[in-house]
Amino acid sequence: MTRPLYVFDLDETLIHADSSVLWNQFIVEKGLVTSPDFLEEDKRLMDQYASGDQDLNEYLSFAIAPLLSIPVEKIAELVDECVESKILSTVYPQARTLIETLRAQGKEMLIISASSSFIVEGVGKRLGIPVALGVDLEKSNGCYTSKVRGVPSYKEGKVTRLKSWIAAQNKTFDSIHFFTDSINDLPSCLNADFVYLVNPCPKLREYAKDTQWEILNWSLDD
C-alpha cells in the first residue's frame, strides 16, 4: 500500500493572496499599528520576498513589532477573526476541491509556509489540514517576540523542517507531492517526488521549463 504525503505552500498557492499581508492589513484596521508607513514598508519587504531576496529576520523585526505586548491568547483570537474576515475568501476553489478529495481518500496533508506559525495554524485549522508548519517564534512573558525558535520554514529551512516532521512520525511516506508558486521554494521542489506549480512566479516558471513539473492555472473564478 502506498503512503504519499501532500505538502502545500500557503501563500499564493492555496490562497490567492499572502496571509501575512492580509494579517498586517487586519492589524492596521484594528488600530494595533501606530506607524503611518507600516503597510508601505510591508509592501517593500514583501516585494523582496517575491524576488527571493527577503531577509527573514529583518521582516520579522518589522512585522512582529506591533504585537510584542499582546498575549498569545489574544493573538489567536485575532487570527481567527482575520481568517474569517479576510483570508477564507481568497482560498482557490481548486484548492478546496483537492483538499476534500485527498481527505476522502485518506491521504495525509500538511501546510508548510514562511509565514508565522500562528497565522499558518489558524488557516490550516479552517481548511481542515491539521498539520501546519510555519516560522515558530520565541515567547517572552506570554507574548511573541521577533526571534525565531528553531529552524525557520523558509527556503532550505522548509526542507529541514519537513524532514524533521517526517522523522518524528511513526510511519514512512513513499512519495512527497509538493505544491507551490514561489522561487523561494525551489529547494522544496527539488526535494519532492512530484511537483505542482500553482500560477508560478516568473523565476520558478522559467526554471520549470527543464523539468517534468506540472503547472496548475488556478483562479478564484473557477
N, C-alpha and C positions, 0 to 999 in steps of 0.2 A: 504493500500500500504506500502510495506516495504521500509526502507531507510537505507541500510548498508553503512558503511564508510570503505574504503580500505586504510590502513595505511602501508606505506613501509619504512623500514630502507633503507639507500642508499648503503653504502659501503659493498661490498661482498654479496649484496642482489640483488639490481637492476643492479649493475655493478660487473664485475669480477676483482675488484681492490679496493683500498682505495683512495677516491678522495683527501684526504689531502696529502697522499704520492705522488700522481701524481702532485698535485699542488706544493709541495715542490721541486720535481724534476724539474718542469717547471721553478720556480723562480731561481733555480740554473743555468739552461740553459740560462735564460735571463740575467744573470750576476747581479742579485739583492742580492746575498748572498756572503759574504766575508769569512765566516768561512770554512776552508777546511774539517772540520769534520761534517758539517751540516747534510748531508744525513746519515752518520753513527749514529749520535745522534738521528736522526729521526727514524731510524730503531729500536734503543734501546727502545725508548719511545713507538713506535707502537707495539713492542713485549709485552710490559707491557699491552697495551690496549687489545691485543688478549687474554691475560690470565685473563683479568678482574681486573687488578691491577694498571691501569694508574691513576696518579694524574693529573686531568684536568688542574689545574692552572699551574703546572709545564710545561705541554705540551704547553699551550698557551703562556706562557712567552718565551719559546723557539721558537715556530713556528711563532709568530707574530713579533718577534724582527726585521726581515729584512724589515717589511712593515710599521714600525712606522712613517716614514716620507713620505709615498706615499699617495697622496689624494685618498679618497674612490672612486672617479670617475675613476681614473686611474686603481685602483684595479679591478673595474667592467669590464673595457676593457680587462685587463689581464686575468680575469676569463673566459670571452667569448672565448679568444684565447686558453686558456688551455683546456676548454671543447671541443672545436672543434678539437684541435690537439692531445689531449691525452685521454680524458675521453669517448667520444662518441663511440669509437671503442671497449670499454670494456663493453658496455651495453649488457646484456644477450638477445639473440633473444626471449627467452620465456618471458622476462620482457616486451619487446616491444609489443609482441602479446597480452599479458594480458592487458597492458595499453590501447591499441587500442580497445580491446573487451569491457573493462569496460567503456571507453569513449563512444563507440557506444551505449551501454546500458543505458547511462545517469547516471552511478554510480559516486559517489563522491570519490576522492582520495586525499591523501596528502603524502608527504615525511617528515619524522622526523629523524634527524641524529645528531650525536655528533660532526660532522664536523662544521666548522664555517659557519654561515648563508650565507656569501657572496659566498661561494662555493656551498652550497646546493641549494640556489636560482638559481644560474647560471645553474646547472644541471637540476633542475626541470623545468625551462623555456624551455630547449631544448627537454625534454622528454614529454612536454605537460601536466605537472602536476603543476597547478598554485600555489598551496599551498605547500610551502616548509619551514619547520621549522628546524633551526639549532641553534648552540650556538651563541647568539647575543653578540656582543662586544660593549663596550662603545667607543665613539669617542672623540677626542680632536684635536682642530684646523683643522678639516676636515679630520683627519686620524684615522684609527683604533688604539685602544690600546689593550693590552692583558687582560684587566679587563672585566669580564663577566657582561652583563646587564641582570638583572632578573635571572630567574631560568635556568641553563644550561640544554639542552636536552641530558642528559647523565644519564644512569642507571635509578634510580627512578625519576629523573628530566624529563625524557621523558613522563612518565605518568602524571606528574603535568602539563607539557606544553600542552599535548594533551587534558586533561580535561579542561584546561583554554580556549583553542581554541574552543572546542565544546561548552562550556558555553557562548561564545561570539557570537555564530551563532543564527540566528532566525529560527532554525529548530532543530529537535531532530533526533538522529540516533538510530535505534533499535538493531544494532549489529556492532561490530568492528571486521574487518578482518585484522590481523597483520602479516606482512612478515618480517623475519629477519634471520640472520645467527649466531648471536653473543650471548654469555652468558651474555654480558653486558645488553642485552635487556630482560632478564628474567622477570623483573618487568612488562614490557610492554606485554609480553606474558601472564602473569597471569592476566592482566587487560583486555585482549581481549576475545571475544566470540569464535573466530575461529583463529587458529594459523597455519602458514605455514612456515616451516623451509627450507630455501634455502641453500643447501650444509652446514648444520650446523657445527659449530666448535665442537670439541670432547666433551667439557663440556656440551654444550647445547644438543647435540645428546644423551648423557648419561642420562641427566635429562628427555628427551622426551620419554624414554622407558616406563615410567609410566603414559603417557598421551595419549590423542587421537589426538595429533597434527600431521599434515600431513607433511611429508618430501618430498621436491622437489629437484630433482637432475638436476640442470640447467647447461648448458655448452655453451661456445661460438661456439662450433662446430655444434650445432643443428640449 
